[in-house]
């Protein structure tokens, strides 16, 4: 049994029997038009240090995939924001992992847009540029 995690916390398990299951080592060059038409795609990580699934998700979205994209496997709560920014809609973890990383840990990362390091980097640059222009 698994637990689905979304922006609202732990969600009821849904039926993804129709999902195309891909491993994180799936070659992005093998993305086909048929795959992009699938309603659900689940990408499974082989370990929390396996970042290939994030790249694959981004490639699917860049190639026009509009369906439901789920990250599965050994995913840490700290990786939730990256998963969402990469294009995943939600995450699927084991019940054992959910017990070690309770819903509160996932919810602490649910506002994934607010903790975007690129936005934080841009803000000071914009403020610095404004300060330089106002001095001239």
C-alpha positions in Angstrom: 0.0 0.0 0.0 1.2 3.5 -0.8 0.4 7.1 0.2 -0.1 9.9 -2.2 1.2 13.3 -1.3 0.0 16.5 -2.9 0.0 20.2 -2.0 -2.7 19.6 0.6 -0.9 16.7 2.4 -1.7 13.0 2.3 -4.4 12.1 -0.1 -6.5 9.0 -0.6 -4.9 6.4 -2.8 -6.3 6.5 -6.3 -6.4 4.0 -9.1 -3.6 4.5 -11.5 -4.0 1.1 -13.2 -3.9 2.9 -16.5 -0.6 4.7 -15.7 2.4 4.3 -17.9 5.1 3.3 -15.4 8.6 4.6 -16.2 11.8 4.0 -14.4 14.0 7.1 -13.7 16.5 5.6 -16.1 14.1 5.8 -19.0 15.9 7.6 -21.9 14.2 10.9 -22.6 15.1 10.4 -26.3 12.6 7.5 -26.2 9.6 9.9 -25.5 7.0 9.2 -28.2 3.8 10.8 -29.3 1.9 7.9 -27.8 3.5 8.3 -24.4 2.6 12.0 -24.5 -1.0 11.1 -25.0 -1.2 8.9 -21.9 -3.5 10.2 -19.1 -1.2 9.2 -16.3 2.6 8.7 -16.1 4.3 7.5 -13.0 8.1 7.8 -12.8 9.8 5.7 -10.1 13.1 6.7 -8.5 15.6 4.1 -7.5 16.8 6.1 -4.5 16.5 9.5 -3.0 19.8 10.5 -4.7 18.5 9.6 -8.1 17.8 12.9 -9.9 17.1 11.5 -13.3 13.3 11.3 -12.7 13.2 15.1 -12.2 14.9 15.6 -15.5 12.6 13.1 -17.2 9.5 14.9 -15.8 10.8 18.3 -17.1 11.5 16.8 -20.5 8.0 15.3 -20.7 6.4 18.7 -19.9 8.7 20.4 -22.4 7.5 18.0 -25.0 3.9 18.9 -24.3 2.8 16.3 -21.8 -0.4 17.6 -20.2 -1.6 14.6 -18.2 -1.1 13.6 -14.6 2.6 13.1 -13.7 3.5 11.3 -10.5 6.8 10.7 -8.8 7.0 7.4 -7.0 9.5 5.6 -4.8 12.0 6.7 -2.2 11.3 10.4 -2.2 12.2 12.7 0.7 9.9 15.4 1.9 12.7 17.9 1.2 12.5 16.9 -2.5 8.8 17.7 -2.8 9.3 21.3 -4.0 11.8 20.2 -6.6 9.4 17.5 -7.8 6.6 20.1 -8.2 8.9 22.5 -10.0 10.0 19.7 -12.3 6.5 19.1 -13.4 5.2 16.4 -11.1 1.6 16.8 -9.9 2.1 14.7 -6.8 4.3 12.0 -5.1 3.6 8.4 -4.1 5.5 7.0 -1.2 5.3 3.8 0.9 3.4 3.7 4.2 6.7 3.1 6.0 8.2 6.2 4.5 5.1 8.2 5.4 5.4 7.0 9.0 9.0 8.3 9.2 8.1 11.5 7.3 4.7 12.5 8.6 2.3 14.7 6.8 3.4 17.8 8.6 6.9 17.5 7.0 5.4 17.4 3.6 3.0 20.3 4.3 6.0 22.4 5.4 7.2 22.1 1.7 3.7 22.4 0.1 4.1 26.1 -0.8 6.7 25.1 -3.3 6.4 28.3 -5.4 7.4 30.5 -2.4 10.6 28.7 -1.8 12.0 29.0 -5.3 15.7 29.8 -5.0 15.7 31.5 -8.4 13.1 33.9 -7.3 15.1 34.7 -4.2 18.2 35.3 -6.3 16.3 37.6 -8.7 14.8 39.8 -5.9 18.1 41.2 -4.6 19.4 41.7 -8.2 16.3 43.8 -9.0 16.6 45.7 -5.8 20.3 46.4 -6.4 19.6 47.6 -10.0 16.9 49.9 -8.6 19.3 51.3 -6.1 22.0 51.9 -8.7 19.5 53.7 -11.0 18.1 55.9 -8.2 21.6 57.1 -7.3 22.3 58.2 -10.9 
